[in-house]
């Protein structure tokens, strides 16, 4: 795979500023799912052409099916990123694709960027036997050559889960954590060695969320409401913050890209708000900074929360974006003052409120969910599938319609968002039948995989 940026210095970029100067993305990888649908076929990795000068622009140009049914490919990541910059012996070549439902982990070789191939499979039986962990989720490379994956369940699908390590040959190296007292559930994580910290969040035990969403599980305390701060060197949990009833189901975590900063954000999905953290006087402090009010919707027994399901930060740390999966809007906030984010852009991409339109004649079904931003901050990509059983519960039309993949134009000078009418990837027209698209990555790295140390 050809890299356009100083490959002699190893993978990634020397700084966030250098990443912003890289060539525009030409390809995008996304997981595409058949789990939970009427199609009996394996999930696959789709390669999408996102080069506006290409005759295949806005089309799937390659599909890599997995060898098994029922994986539910979910979040995935690279074997190397900017945390490894300066190591000439490493390259950003392999994708690690976990199946959150099967607990199987696939290693995919992207040496031929337009046509990735399967390199290796780690079976769930081996993972359970060596670590007693299941339900892999977030993937991050580490600067020492290992790959770390958050695991949401134990061998029986119960909490709290833990963190799996793979070595440079993609063999199971064991668990990362030495001490995890106080963690009830697991979900996302982000590390920052310059401050000797990792932060992690909570969804729930796989046995709770696999079947679908039930409000009774919330009342019974079966969903998370804490974020955890870890000593990176000691691999020990040192501080947990309970967000309470106003911080239910904290999901995606993002530090600012500037490695000097201790600031970051987490979005609480069910409570539909955004929280800011920073280190003050040696302790980690967290404050709520954005609330999205629930809305009365005919036929719903309770006011419908917006359900913030993904969020990310532009490489220059100026803008934060998040998606409201149930309401249907995608938002841009100026975070120049991180304690007082300012709403600067909003577009509607589906949702339950009936405010969305069409793109190229396609009704936007489902709601905006997974996000990926270009390195220069000007193009935001969005898909609309959350999790198979939750999709079927809240947006049953996705079974027949499949997913969209949209591109949103971002005004990086004054703020503002607009759907690109020239770009629409229709996963409802896939060869095996309608598929659901989820997380996205670029061969050159992106705003949610690269960490600077």
FENNOR-V980677 format. One record per backbone hydrogen bond with DSSP energy under -1.0 kcal/mol. CO is the residue of the C=O (numbers start at 1). NH is the residue of the N-H. If there is no record, write none. Layout:
# FENNOR-V980677
co->CO nh->NH
co->CO nh->NH
This chain:
# FENNOR-V980677
co->6 nh->9
co->7 nh->10
co->9 nh->86
co->15 nh->19
co->16 nh->20
co->19 nh->22
co->26 nh->50
co->28 nh->48
co->29 nh->441
co->30 nh->46
co->31 nh->438
co->32 nh->44
co->33 nh->436
co->34 nh->37
co->39 nh->41
co->43 nh->66
co->44 nh->32
co->45 nh->64
co->46 nh->30
co->47 nh->61
co->47 nh->62
co->48 nh->28
co->49 nh->58
co->51 nh->54
co->54 nh->57
co->56 nh->59
co->59 nh->49
co->62 nh->47
co->64 nh->45
co->71 nh->101
co->71 nh->102
co->72 nh->100
co->77 nh->96
co->81 nh->84
co->82 nh->85
co->84 nh->87
co->87 nh->90
co->91 nh->93
co->93 nh->110
co->94 nh->79
co->95 nh->108
co->96 nh->77
co->97 nh->106
co->98 nh->74
co->99 nh->103
co->104 nh->99
co->105 nh->122
co->106 nh->97
co->107 nh->119
co->107 nh->120
co->108 nh->95
co->109 nh->117
co->111 nh->113
co->112 nh->115
co->117 nh->109
co->120 nh->107
co->122 nh->105
co->123 nh->127
co->124 nh->128
co->125 nh->129
co->126 nh->130
co->127 nh->131
co->128 nh->132
co->134 nh->153
co->135 nh->152
co->138 nh->150
co->140 nh->148
co->142 nh->145
co->146 nh->142
co->147 nh->166
co->148 nh->140
co->149 nh->164
co->150 nh->137
co->151 nh->162
co->153 nh->134
co->154 nh->157
co->157 nh->207
co->158 nh->154
co->162 nh->151
co->163 nh->176
co->164 nh->149
co->165 nh->173
co->166 nh->147
co->167 nh->170
co->171 nh->167
co->174 nh->165
co->179 nh->237
co->180 nh->183
co->186 nh->203
co->188 nh->201
co->190 nh->199
co->192 nh->195
co->192 nh->197
co->193 nh->196
co->196 nh->232
co->197 nh->192
co->198 nh->230
co->199 nh->190
co->200 nh->228
co->203 nh->224
co->205 nh->208
co->205 nh->209
co->206 nh->210
co->214 nh->217
co->215 nh->219
co->216 nh->220
co->217 nh->222
co->218 nh->221
co->224 nh->249
co->225 nh->243
co->227 nh->241
co->228 nh->200
co->229 nh->238
co->229 nh->239
co->230 nh->198
co->231 nh->235
co->231 nh->236
co->235 nh->178
co->235 nh->179
co->236 nh->231
co->239 nh->229
co->241 nh->227
co->244 nh->247
co->248 nh->271
co->249 nh->269
co->252 nh->267
co->254 nh->265
co->258 nh->261
co->263 nh->256
co->264 nh->277
co->265 nh->254
co->266 nh->275
co->267 nh->251
co->268 nh->272
co->268 nh->273
co->272 nh->292
co->273 nh->268
co->274 nh->289
co->274 nh->290
co->275 nh->266
co->276 nh->287
co->277 nh->264
co->278 nh->285
co->280 nh->283
co->283 nh->280
co->285 nh->278
co->287 nh->276
co->290 nh->274
co->295 nh->304
co->297 nh->300
co->304 nh->295
co->306 nh->326
co->306 nh->327
co->307 nh->325
co->310 nh->323
co->312 nh->321
co->314 nh->317
co->318 nh->335
co->319 nh->314
co->320 nh->333
co->321 nh->312
co->322 nh->331
co->323 nh->309
co->324 nh->328
co->326 nh->352
co->328 nh->349
co->329 nh->324
co->330 nh->347
co->331 nh->322
co->332 nh->344
co->332 nh->345
co->333 nh->320
co->334 nh->342
co->337 nh->340
co->342 nh->334
co->345 nh->332
co->347 nh->330
co->357 nh->364
co->359 nh->362
co->362 nh->359
co->363 nh->365
co->366 nh->351
co->370 nh->383
co->372 nh->381
co->374 nh->377
co->378 nh->410
co->379 nh->374
co->380 nh->408
co->381 nh->372
co->382 nh->406
co->383 nh->369
co->387 nh->391
co->388 nh->392
co->389 nh->393
co->390 nh->394
co->391 nh->395
co->395 nh->398
co->396 nh->399
co->397 nh->401
co->398 nh->402
co->403 nh->427
co->405 nh->425
co->406 nh->382
co->407 nh->420
co->408 nh->380
co->409 nh->418
co->416 nh->411
co->418 nh->409
co->420 nh->423
co->425 nh->405
co->426 nh->429
co->427 nh->435
co->430 nh->433
co->435 nh->403
co->436 nh->33
co->437 nh->385
co->439 nh->31
co->441 nh->29
co->442 nh->445
co->446 nh->450
